[in-house]
Amino acid sequence: MKGSTHAVIGANTVWVLALFSGFSWNPFLILVGVLGGLLPDLDASDSKIKHLEVGYGRGRNRIALKPFYLLSWIVSSVFKHRGAFHSILAVILVGWGSFFLFLFLGQWVEIVGHEFWLVLTLGYASHIIADGMTHHGVPLLWPWKQNFHLLPKPFRIKTGGITERILYLILLLTLALFVLDSYSLMQI
């Protein structure tokens, strides 16, 4: 799937988690979900996360930083795309690592709670589930090289195809409805 679809799927993990666990969310969690949804593609040589820019300004006056460029370059040089970073082992390691990272950060940053590691991990897992629905599949049991598919062959999603675009629009709409409802801008 495309990076934009993974980002929206990752962002949607916030409302899914909020619905089932009842935690109070904040807008930073959506960014954490997006990050989780993009992280598995650190192993791709030309991914959205590699070229993600943080900055301000336009044109020649633009000042920006690509925080994941070097890390993605290193990781994509060592691992092939849809390899180790697209496995159950990677989800476990990201969950474990993010738990301790956000536990540590929570001591100094007041808004960082336990839900941050859950959202990052679910965003990461959502990426692997989504790629498992494509024609290529994912190596869930890496280092065993067998690719697994989560949909039967006729229902697999073509990357960039009409099904993915429809899925993207639906998920963008659900995310917008969640945010609007959360800010009580909409009466249902």
N, C-alpha and C positions, 0 to 999 in steps of 0.2 A: 504494500500500500504506500501511498504517497505520504510525505512528512506532514502535510497539512491535515490529512485524515487522522494520522496517529496523534497529532497535537490535540485535535478536537475530542478524540476518543479518550485520551488521557485526562483532559479537562473534565469530561463527563463523569469520571470516577469520583469526583468530589460530591456531586449530588447523590450518586448511588450510595456512597459511604454515609453521607449525612442522613439519607432516608432510612438506612438499615441500622445505623449505630446511634443516631440522634445527637451527634456532636454539633456544636455551633461552629459554623464555618466562617472564614474570612477570605477576601479576594486573593490573598497571597497563595491560598491553597490551590486556586485554579492554575496559577503559574507553576506550582509544584507538580500538579497533575500533567500539565503540558510538558514539563521537563521529563517526568517519568515516562511519558508517551514517546518522547524522542530519544531518550538515552540508549536504547538497544542499538540504534543506528550509528553509534560511535564507531562501529566496525566497518561502516560503509565509507568508501573513499570520497564520495561526493554527496553527503547527506545534509539535511536541513540543520541538524544540530551543529555540524562542523562550521557552517556558514552563518549561524545565528549571530546577529549583531546586537550589542547593547550600546546605545549612544544617543546623540542628539544632533540636530542641525540638518541642513540639506546641501546637496551639491558639493562644491569645493569647501564649504564651511563645515561639512559633516565631520564630527569626531566620534569614532566608534571603536569598540573592542569586540573581538570574536573570542569569547572566553573558552570555548570548547575546541578551537581550531587545532592547537598543538596536541591536546589529548586525543582528539579524533585522528589526527595524522599518525600518531604513535600506535594507537590501537588498530587502525585499519592497515598499518604496515605489518603488524604481528598476526592479527586474526582475519580470516576471510569473512565477508558479509554473510549474515544468517548462519553463523557458526555458534561459538561458545556464548556470545551475547544474546542469543535467541533460544536459550534453554531454560529448563526448570532450575538447574544449578545457578544460573545467573540471577534468576528471580529471588532465590533463597539468599544469595550473597548480597544482592542489593537491599533486600529487606533487612537483613542482619546489619549491614553497614549503615544504612540510613537510620535504623533505630538508634544506634549509638551516636551517630552524627547529630541527629536532632535532639537526643537526650543531652548531649554536650552543649549544643547551641541554645537549648532551652534555659540553661543557667544564666545566660546573658541577654537573650532576646525574649522579651515578655510574650510576644504573640506566637512563639513557636511552641506547639504542644504535641502530644502524642499522635494526633491525627496527621501531622506532616509526614511522618515516615510511612503511615498507612497509605496515604494518597500517592506518595512517590512510588511505593512498591506496587500498588494496584495499577497506577499509570504504566509502569514498566511491564507488568503482567498483561495489561490490555494490549500493548504493542505486539507481544508474542502471540496472544490469542488472535488478534486481527491478521497477522501475517500467516497464521495457521489456517486461515480461511481462504488464502490465495492459492493459485495454481502451484506455486513453488513449495509451500509448506515450510515447516520449521523443524530443526533437530532438537526436539524437546529433551531427549535423553543424551545430549552431547556428553562425552566424546564419541558415543555411538553415532555414526554418520547418517543413520536412517532419518529421512524427513517425514514428519507426521502432518496429516491434513485433518482439519477439524470439520470439514464439510465434504459431502459426497462429491465426486468429480463434476457432475453437471451443475452443481450449485456454487462451485468455487469462484471467488471474485477475481476479476482481471484488474491488475494494478492500473489505475487511471481510467478505467472503464466506466460505463454508465452506472453500474451498480454501486461502485465506490463513490461516485459523485452524488448519487441519491442518498447513500448512507451518510456522507459528509454533511449534506444539507439538513437531514433529519437530526443528526447529532448537534449541529450548530443551533438549530431551533430549540431542541430540548435544553441545551445549555443556556440559551438566552431566556427561556421561560423560567428556568431555575433561578437565575440571577434576578430577573424582574420580580418574581414571586418572593424571593428572599428579602428584597428591599421594599416589599409591600407597595410596589408601583402598579400592581395589577390585582384586580379582584376577580377571583374565579368562583 
